Amino acid sequence: MSRATPHPLPIAPIATQNPRFSLRFATPDDAGLLLDFMKRLGSYQKMADKIIATEDGLRQLLAQQKGEAIFGDYDGKPAGFVYFCQTSSAFIGQSGLYIDGFLVDDSLRAKGLGKIMMAFMSTLALERGCQRLEWGCLDWNEPAIRFYRRLGAYSVDPMTIYRFAPEQLKANAALF
């Protein structure tokens, strides 16, 4: 979704309650790092073959602000990321942020970094006038489900997501 008035992104690192951990918004130049995190997330989710994004594709999404990312740096090194985009729902009449990718390095889990990142995302959603923050979670991922529930998140509805891949998208568009 293209925004008419892009949100200004802070250039300086964003301090957090952990002096060793800071956040920063991704720029298009971070597309390679974003792809690396997405591949690690895909491996963790046992879906590595489903990550078909390219560095150029991610660079374009970031440059056009169709997607955004936050990186968490621990002791100056990338330790986690959140990839997200703006959404809206006519069903409930609200806008929100949708988290499409979220990962904290295995070696740094249980240090509160994920909690800090979710708190930041909640703050960002409110600053942008959103009423909700959403994401998906695989039903077998019990550690993530416990983490989200401890933060007060709940599962929305039993729903199956359907998608047109590029080939189906073109075939259906041709019917118009």
ChimeraX attribute file (.defattr): number of C-alpha atoms within 10 A of each C-alpha:
attribute: neighborCount
match mode: 1-to-1
recipient: residues
	/A:1	11
	/A:2	11
	/A:3	10
	/A:4	6
	/A:5	6
	/A:6	9
	/A:7	9
	/A:8	6
	/A:9	10
	/A:10	10
	/A:11	10
	/A:12	10
	/A:13	14
	/A:14	14
	/A:15	12
	/A:16	15
	/A:17	10
	/A:18	12
	/A:19	9
	/A:20	12
	/A:21	21
	/A:22	24
	/A:23	22
	/A:24	19
	/A:25	18
	/A:26	23
	/A:27	17
	/A:28	19
	/A:29	14
	/A:30	17
	/A:31	22
	/A:32	15
	/A:33	16
	/A:34	27
	/A:35	20
	/A:36	13
	/A:37	24
	/A:38	23
	/A:39	19
	/A:40	18
	/A:41	20
	/A:42	18
	/A:43	14
	/A:44	13
	/A:45	14
	/A:46	10
	/A:47	12
	/A:48	14
	/A:49	9
	/A:50	11
	/A:51	14
	/A:52	12
	/A:53	12
	/A:54	13
	/A:55	18
	/A:56	14
	/A:57	13
	/A:58	22
	/A:59	21
	/A:60	15
	/A:61	17
	/A:62	20
	/A:63	16
	/A:64	15
	/A:65	19
	/A:66	15
	/A:67	20
	/A:68	21
	/A:69	24
	/A:70	20
	/A:71	26
	/A:72	27
	/A:73	19
	/A:74	17
	/A:75	11
	/A:76	10
	/A:77	12
	/A:78	18
	/A:79	23
	/A:80	23
	/A:81	27
	/A:82	24
	/A:83	20
	/A:84	21
	/A:85	15
	/A:86	20
	/A:87	15
	/A:88	15
	/A:89	9
	/A:90	7
	/A:91	6
	/A:92	7
	/A:93	8
	/A:94	13
	/A:95	18
	/A:96	20
	/A:97	22
	/A:98	20
	/A:99	20
	/A:100	17
	/A:101	18
	/A:102	22
	/A:103	21
	/A:104	23
	/A:105	15
	/A:106	10
	/A:107	8
	/A:108	13
	/A:109	13
	/A:110	11
	/A:111	11
	/A:112	13
	/A:113	23
	/A:114	23
	/A:115	15
	/A:116	18
	/A:117	23
	/A:118	17
	/A:119	13
	/A:120	16
	/A:121	19
	/A:122	19
	/A:123	14
	/A:124	14
	/A:125	19
	/A:126	15
	/A:127	9
	/A:128	14
	/A:129	12
	/A:130	18
	/A:131	14
	/A:132	15
	/A:133	21
	/A:134	16
	/A:135	13
	/A:136	12
	/A:137	15
	/A:138	9
	/A:139	8
	/A:140	9
	/A:141	11
	/A:142	11
	/A:143	8
	/A:144	13
	/A:145	17
	/A:146	12
	/A:147	14
	/A:148	17
	/A:149	11
	/A:150	11
	/A:151	12
	/A:152	8
	/A:153	14
	/A:154	11
	/A:155	12
	/A:156	8
	/A:157	6
	/A:158	6
	/A:159	6
	/A:160	6
	/A:161	5
	/A:162	6
	/A:163	8
	/A:164	10
	/A:165	8
	/A:166	9
	/A:167	9
	/A:168	11
	/A:169	11
	/A:170	11
	/A:171	11
	/A:172	11
	/A:173	9
	/A:174	8
	/A:175	6
	/A:176	5
